[in-house]
């Protein structure tokens, strides 16, 4: 079963108190619906966007982001007339879209250029990583469960991205810490071998959100099997 990928507002709703958002989670304009058309592989760019609904009440130019569809690199702007989205410009078509993405339109509040806070672009980038890598929908039995797990994994990547962005060229990769020593005080951790020996699972333990995702996904990784139908040989 294919689940619907959570949007940027879904992320903000799940983590309403966790991050300082450049664009507030609520308020401002609502109701704009933009419907994209994508090209065929190998380019798979966004060819056009139709305004299905212009919405209303946008106090400022909203941020427009293409989410999902396995593609990246698109850039889209919107124009307003009396608080209604009346025009859309595709600045960059992007590439790699194998499915039609969802076009997210922000509420027109805040400032998505404020890099001292978490922007919608930061969230969308983290969600793209969660959707494109290491997220198997078949592990989850419901849309609600998938949404929670997907958002936790997105938050994990968001924390890693923000940490890397703050360190810049001085950044370095760090693996899971087993012990810490400060003066005469030593603290050590007991880490399950199954996690310690897995390059991916051990990295998930670097953030609180990754650890929560790991807690949810770990039982689903044991004893998986699948059946396939085919004709038998005589």
C-alpha positions in Angstrom: 0.0 0.0 0.0 1.3 3.4 -1.0 1.1 6.0 1.8 0.8 9.8 1.4 4.1 11.6 2.2 3.6 14.1 5.0 4.0 17.8 4.1 6.0 20.6 5.7 2.9 21.7 7.7 2.5 18.1 8.9 6.1 18.2 10.2 5.5 21.4 12.0 2.3 20.1 13.5 4.0 17.0 14.9 7.0 19.0 16.2 5.2 22.2 17.2 7.4 23.0 20.1 10.7 21.5 19.0 12.2 23.9 16.5 12.2 27.7 15.9 10.4 28.0 12.6 11.1 30.8 10.1 7.5 30.5 9.0 4.9 30.0 11.8 3.0 26.8 11.8 -0.4 28.5 11.6 -2.0 31.7 10.4 -1.8 33.6 7.2 -3.2 32.5 3.9 -4.8 29.2 3.1 -6.4 27.2 0.3 -3.9 27.5 -2.6 -3.7 24.3 -4.6 -1.1 24.0 -7.4 -1.1 21.0 -9.7 2.2 20.2 -11.5 2.9 18.3 -14.7 6.3 16.5 -15.0 8.3 15.4 -18.0 9.4 11.9 -18.8 12.6 10.2 -17.7 15.5 10.7 -17.7 15.1 14.4 -17.0 11.8 14.2 -15.1 11.6 18.0 -14.5 8.4 20.0 -13.6 7.1 21.2 -17.0 4.1 23.3 -15.9 2.0 24.2 -12.8 -1.7 24.9 -13.0 -3.4 27.0 -10.3 -6.3 24.7 -9.3 -7.3 27.1 -6.4 -5.8 30.5 -5.6 -6.6 30.4 -1.9 -7.1 33.6 0.1 -5.7 35.8 2.8 -2.0 35.6 2.0 -0.3 38.5 3.7 2.9 38.1 1.8 4.4 36.1 -1.1 4.3 32.5 0.0 7.1 30.0 -0.4 6.4 27.3 -2.9 8.2 23.9 -2.7 7.7 20.6 -4.7 7.6 17.7 -2.2 8.0 14.0 -3.0 8.0 12.4 -6.4 11.7 11.3 -6.0 13.0 14.5 -7.7 15.0 17.4 -6.5 16.3 20.8 -7.7 13.1 22.6 -8.6 12.5 26.2 -7.8 9.1 27.8 -8.0 7.8 31.3 -7.2 4.2 32.6 -6.8 2.7 36.0 -7.3 -0.3 37.4 -5.5 -3.2 39.7 -6.2 -5.2 40.9 -3.2 -3.9 37.9 -1.1 -4.8 35.3 -3.8 -2.2 33.3 -5.7 -2.7 34.3 -9.3 0.6 33.4 -11.0 3.3 30.8 -10.8 6.8 30.8 -12.3 9.0 27.8 -12.6 12.5 29.2 -12.0 14.1 25.7 -12.2 12.4 22.6 -13.5 14.5 20.2 -11.3 15.1 16.6 -12.3 14.4 13.0 -11.4 10.7 13.3 -10.7 9.3 9.8 -11.4 6.0 10.7 -9.8 4.0 13.9 -9.7 5.1 15.8 -6.6 2.9 17.7 -4.2 3.3 21.5 -4.4 3.4 23.0 -0.9 2.4 26.7 -0.6 3.3 28.3 2.7 1.0 30.6 4.6 2.8 33.8 3.5 3.9 34.6 7.0 7.4 34.7 8.5 10.7 34.9 6.5 12.0 31.8 4.8 15.3 33.6 4.2 16.0 33.8 8.0 18.7 31.1 8.3 18.9 31.7 12.1 15.7 29.6 12.2 14.5 26.4 10.6 13.2 27.3 7.1 10.7 25.4 5.0 13.5 24.6 2.7 15.4 22.9 5.6 12.4 20.8 6.4 11.7 19.8 2.8 15.4 18.8 2.3 15.2 16.6 5.3 12.0 15.1 4.2 13.4 14.3 0.8 16.3 12.4 2.4 13.8 10.4 4.5 11.6 9.7 1.4 14.5 8.8 -0.9 16.7 6.7 1.4 16.1 4.3 4.3 12.3 4.5 4.4 10.4 1.4 3.4 6.7 2.0 3.4 6.0 -1.7 3.7 7.2 -1.7 7.3 4.2 0.3 8.5 0.7 -1.0 8.8 -1.2 2.3 8.7 -0.9 5.8 7.3 -0.8 7.2 10.9 2.2 5.0 11.8 4.0 5.8 8.6 3.5 9.6 9.1 4.9 9.5 12.7 8.0 7.4 11.6 8.6 9.4 8.5 8.5 12.7 10.4 10.9 11.3 13.1 13.4 10.2 10.5 13.0 13.7 8.8 13.7 15.4 12.1 16.8 13.2 12.5 18.1 14.4 9.2 17.1 18.0 9.9 19.2 17.9 13.1 22.2 16.5 11.3 21.8 19.1 8.5 21.6 22.0 10.9 24.6 20.7 12.9 26.6 20.3 9.7 25.6 23.7 8.4 26.7 25.3 11.7 30.1 23.7 11.6 30.7 24.3 7.8 34.2 23.5 6.6 35.2 22.6 10.1 32.7 19.9 10.4 33.7 16.2 10.9 31.7 13.0 11.1 31.4 11.5 14.5 30.2 8.0 15.3 28.2 6.8 18.3 30.0 7.6 21.6 30.5 4.7 23.9 32.2 6.5 26.8 33.0 10.1 27.9 35.6 11.4 30.3 35.5 14.8 32.0 38.3 15.2 34.6 37.8 12.3 37.0 34.3 11.5 35.9 33.8 8.8 33.2 30.4 7.9 31.7 29.9 4.8 29.4 27.0 3.5 27.5 25.7 0.0 26.9 24.9 -0.3 23.2 23.2 -3.4 21.8 25.5 -5.2 19.4 22.9 -5.3 16.6 22.9 -1.5 16.6 26.6 -1.0 17.3 27.5 -3.3 14.3 25.2 -1.5 11.9 26.7 1.7 10.3 23.1 2.9 9.6 21.4 2.0 12.9 24.3 3.3 15.0 24.1 6.7 13.2 20.4 6.9 14.0 21.3 6.9 17.7 23.1 10.3 17.3 19.9 12.3 17.7 16.8 12.0 19.9 14.5 11.8 16.9 16.7 9.1 15.2 16.6 7.1 18.4 12.8 7.3 18.6 12.6 6.2 14.9 14.9 3.3 15.7 12.7 2.3 18.7 9.7 2.1 16.3 11.4 0.4 13.4 13.5 -2.1 15.2 10.7 -4.7 15.8 9.8 -4.4 12.1 13.3 -5.4 11.0 13.2 -8.9 12.6 11.6 -11.9 10.9 10.5 -10.2 7.7 9.5 -12.4 4.8 7.6 -12.2 1.6 5.8 -14.7 -0.7 5.9 -14.7 -4.5 3.7 -16.4 -7.0 5.0 -18.2 -10.1 4.4 -21.3 -12.2 6.2 -24.4 -11.0 8.3 -26.6 -13.3 6.9 -30.0 -14.3 
